[in-house]
């Protein structure tokens, strides 16, 4: 994905409606481009939710499609204004790896996030010290200053679970592989505090944490971390973000998204219940980390 500096949902809504208006009018991109003296590449980007839409271009398209003064026109202009705002995560753009900005943009707007992690624990449930130790171990080329910025980014992301202006807390459904409980990240004290934190946070009403045990049979999507984001508005399609050491892969194709939801449900069903998961976390904490 291109660099994402602001909210993605308004861009996606705008793109869907602009494409629909053009197709219903029977015009091609070239037809609209000639009529409005806007390049076809710019129109294509607008219809594919790429880049930051300009109010002047959207105003001209509203006039061209003859919908001035309608509720739809007002929504288009409102989405344009919202899409142009800078997201809070833009302050961290110089230290974020490529693709994480898009992930965070969707995460900040999702009503439900279904995540699977291996071999580390879900970011939204990490302590600062665990996150710090993970960066030190996995990205040793980072300067101490960069690591602190990235740790703060993770802590800021966690506000989605408690406080979002204009939105209620996001619902987090997290499945983590049992190996993440045993994987040492930092000191034994860091791990003990992290597992205690997991037990405490997992009792919150909008958090469903489950452990996929070693005894579970292998399933297709259990070998890499990914997130399945759902949104509250019917206009907004679900999306999937896959995370690997090579970066993020973004999936919007309906058939592929549907398959990932099916695979996630398989993982969720194979995992321990929340109470069983907490019991296992307590057991690992006591036997391995004091």
C-alpha positions in Angstrom: 0.0 0.0 0.0 1.1 3.6 -0.5 2.0 5.6 2.6 -1.1 6.2 4.7 -1.2 9.5 6.6 -4.9 9.7 7.4 -8.1 7.8 7.8 -8.8 5.2 5.2 -12.5 4.5 5.6 -13.7 7.9 4.3 -11.5 7.4 1.2 -12.9 3.9 0.6 -16.5 5.2 0.9 -15.7 8.1 -1.4 -14.1 5.7 -3.9 -17.1 3.3 -3.9 -19.6 6.1 -4.5 -17.6 7.9 -7.2 -17.1 4.7 -9.1 -20.8 3.9 -8.8 -21.8 7.3 -10.1 -19.5 7.1 -13.1 -20.6 3.6 -14.0 -24.3 4.3 -13.6 -23.9 7.4 -15.9 -22.4 5.1 -18.6 -19.1 7.0 -18.8 -15.5 5.8 -18.9 -12.6 7.4 -17.0 -11.5 8.9 -20.3 -15.0 10.5 -20.8 -14.9 12.1 -17.3 -11.3 13.1 -17.7 -12.0 15.0 -21.0 -15.1 16.7 -19.6 -13.4 18.0 -16.4 -9.8 18.3 -17.5 -8.7 15.9 -14.7 -6.2 13.2 -15.6 -7.4 9.6 -15.8 -4.7 8.6 -13.3 -6.1 11.0 -10.7 -9.6 9.8 -11.3 -8.4 6.2 -11.1 -6.7 7.0 -7.8 -9.9 8.5 -6.4 -11.9 5.5 -7.4 -9.4 3.2 -5.8 -9.1 5.1 -2.5 -5.5 6.0 -3.2 -3.9 9.3 -2.1 -5.7 12.3 -0.4 -8.8 13.4 -2.3 -9.0 17.1 -3.1 -12.2 19.1 -2.4 -12.1 20.9 -5.7 -11.9 17.6 -7.7 -14.8 16.1 -5.8 -16.9 19.3 -6.1 -16.4 19.1 -9.9 -17.4 15.5 -10.0 -20.6 16.2 -8.0 -21.5 18.9 -10.6 -20.6 16.6 -13.5 -22.8 13.8 -12.2 -25.7 16.2 -11.5 -26.1 15.5 -7.8 -25.6 19.0 -6.4 -27.6 19.8 -3.3 -28.3 16.1 -2.5 -27.6 14.2 0.7 -25.1 12.1 -1.3 -23.2 15.2 -2.4 -23.0 16.4 1.2 -21.7 13.0 2.3 -19.1 13.0 -0.5 -17.8 16.4 0.6 -17.8 15.4 4.3 -15.8 12.2 3.5 -13.4 14.3 1.5 -12.8 16.7 4.4 -12.3 13.8 6.8 -10.0 11.9 4.5 -7.7 15.0 4.3 -7.1 15.0 8.0 -3.8 13.7 9.4 -4.0 10.5 11.4 -2.5 10.5 14.9 0.0 7.8 13.8 1.6 10.2 11.2 3.8 11.5 14.0 5.5 8.1 14.0 5.8 7.7 10.2 9.6 8.1 10.1 10.1 5.1 12.3 7.3 2.8 11.2 8.0 -0.1 8.8 6.4 0.0 5.4 2.8 -1.2 5.6 2.3 -0.6 9.3 0.7 2.8 8.7 -2.1 1.2 6.7 -2.5 -1.5 9.4 -2.8 1.1 12.2 -5.2 3.2 10.1 -7.6 0.3 9.8 -7.1 -0.7 13.4 -8.0 2.7 14.6 -11.3 2.7 12.8 -12.4 -1.0 13.1 -15.3 -2.0 15.2 -13.9 -5.5 15.6 -10.4 -6.9 15.2 -9.8 -10.6 15.0 -6.1 -11.2 15.4 -3.9 -14.3 15.4 -0.3 -14.2 16.7 2.7 -16.5 16.8 5.2 -16.6 18.5 4.7 -13.3 20.3 1.6 -12.0 22.1 -1.0 -9.6 20.6 0.3 -6.0 20.3 -2.8 -4.5 21.8 -2.3 -6.6 25.0 1.4 -6.1 25.4 3.1 -4.2 28.3 5.6 -1.5 27.4 8.5 -3.5 28.7 7.5 -6.6 26.7 7.2 -4.5 23.5 10.6 -2.8 24.3 12.3 -6.2 24.7 10.7 -7.5 21.5 12.1 -4.6 19.5 15.5 -5.0 21.1 15.6 -8.6 20.2 14.0 -8.6 16.7 15.2 -5.2 15.4 18.7 -4.7 17.0 19.6 -2.1 14.4 17.1 0.3 15.9 18.5 3.2 18.0 17.2 3.5 21.6 15.3 6.6 20.5 13.6 4.7 17.7 12.7 1.8 19.9 11.1 4.2 22.5 9.1 5.8 19.7 7.8 2.5 18.5 7.0 1.3 22.0 5.0 4.5 22.5 3.2 3.9 19.2 2.1 0.4 20.5 0.9 2.0 23.7 -1.1 4.6 21.8 -2.6 2.0 19.6 -4.0 0.3 22.7 -6.3 3.3 23.3 -8.6 1.7 20.6 -9.7 -0.7 23.3 -10.7 1.9 25.8 -11.2 5.4 24.3 -11.9 6.6 20.8 -13.5 10.0 20.1 -16.8 9.4 18.3 -16.5 5.6 18.6 -17.0 3.1 21.3 -14.1 0.8 22.3 -13.0 -1.7 19.6 -13.9 -5.4 20.3 -10.7 -7.5 20.2 -10.9 -11.2 19.5 -7.4 -12.5 19.9 -6.1 -16.1 19.4 -2.5 -16.5 20.3 -0.5 -19.7 19.9 0.7 -21.4 23.1 4.3 -21.0 21.9 3.9 -17.2 22.6 3.4 -18.0 26.3 6.7 -19.9 26.4 8.7 -17.6 24.1 11.1 -15.6 26.3 10.9 -11.9 25.5 13.2 -9.9 27.8 13.8 -11.1 31.4 11.8 -13.5 33.4 10.4 -10.5 35.3 9.3 -9.0 32.0 7.5 -12.2 31.1 5.9 -12.6 34.5 4.5 -9.1 34.4 3.3 -9.6 30.8 1.4 -12.8 31.6 -0.2 -11.1 34.7 -1.2 -8.3 32.4 -2.8 -10.8 29.9 -4.8 -12.4 32.6 -6.1 -9.1 33.9 -6.9 -7.5 30.5 -8.6 -10.7 29.2 -11.4 -10.2 31.7 -12.5 -6.9 30.1 -15.9 -7.2 28.3 -14.7 -6.2 24.9 -11.7 -8.5 24.9 -11.9 -12.2 24.0 -8.4 -13.8 24.5 -7.9 -17.5 23.6 -4.8 -19.7 23.5 -4.4 -22.2 20.6 -2.8 -25.1 22.5 0.0 -27.3 21.3 -2.6 -30.1 21.3 -4.7 -28.4 18.5 -4.5 -29.9 15.0 -2.6 -27.8 12.4 -4.8 -25.5 10.3 -4.1 -23.4 7.2 -3.5 -20.0 8.7 -1.7 -20.9 11.9 1.8 -20.2 10.7 1.8 -16.4 10.4 0.3 -13.5 12.2 -2.7 -11.7 10.7 -5.6 -9.4 11.6 -9.1 -9.4 10.2 -10.8 -6.0 10.6 -14.6 -5.4 10.6 -16.3 -2.0 10.4 -19.6 -0.8 11.7 -20.9 0.8 8.4 -22.4 -1.5 5.7 -20.4 0.6 3.1 -17.1 -0.6 4.6 -15.9 -4.0 3.5 -13.8 -6.2 5.8 -10.1 -6.3 5.2 -7.2 -8.6 6.2 -3.6 -7.6 7.0 -1.0 -10.4 7.1 2.3 -9.7 8.9 5.5 -11.5 8.1 9.2 -10.6 8.6 9.1 -9.3 5.0 6.4 -6.8 5.8 2.6 -6.5 5.5 0.2 -7.9 2.9 -3.1 -6.2 2.5 -6.1 -8.1 1.2 -9.5 -6.7 0.2 -10.6 -9.2 -2.5 -14.0 -10.4 -1.2 -13.4 -14.1 -1.9 -10.0 -14.1 -0.1 -11.3 -12.0 2.8 -14.2 -14.5 3.2 -11.7 -17.4 3.2 -9.7 -15.7 5.9 -12.8 -15.3 8.1 -13.5 -19.0 7.7 -10.0 -19.9 8.6 -10.0 -17.6 11.5 -13.2 -19.2 12.8 -11.4 -22.6 12.6 -8.6 -21.3 14.8 -11.0 -19.7 17.2 -13.0 -22.9 17.6 -9.9 -24.9 18.1 -8.6 -22.6 20.8 -9.2 -23.0 24.5 -12.1 -21.1 26.1 -11.3 -17.8 27.8 -11.3 -19.4 31.2 -9.2 -22.3 30.1 -6.8 -19.9 28.4 -6.4 -17.9 31.6 -5.8 -21.1 33.5 -3.0 -22.1 31.1 -1.5 -18.6 31.3 -1.4 -18.8 35.1 0.2 -22.3 34.9 2.9 -21.1 32.5 3.5 -18.0 34.5 4.0 -20.0 37.8 6.0 -22.9 36.3 8.3 -20.9 34.1 8.5 -17.3 35.4 8.1 -17.6 39.2 
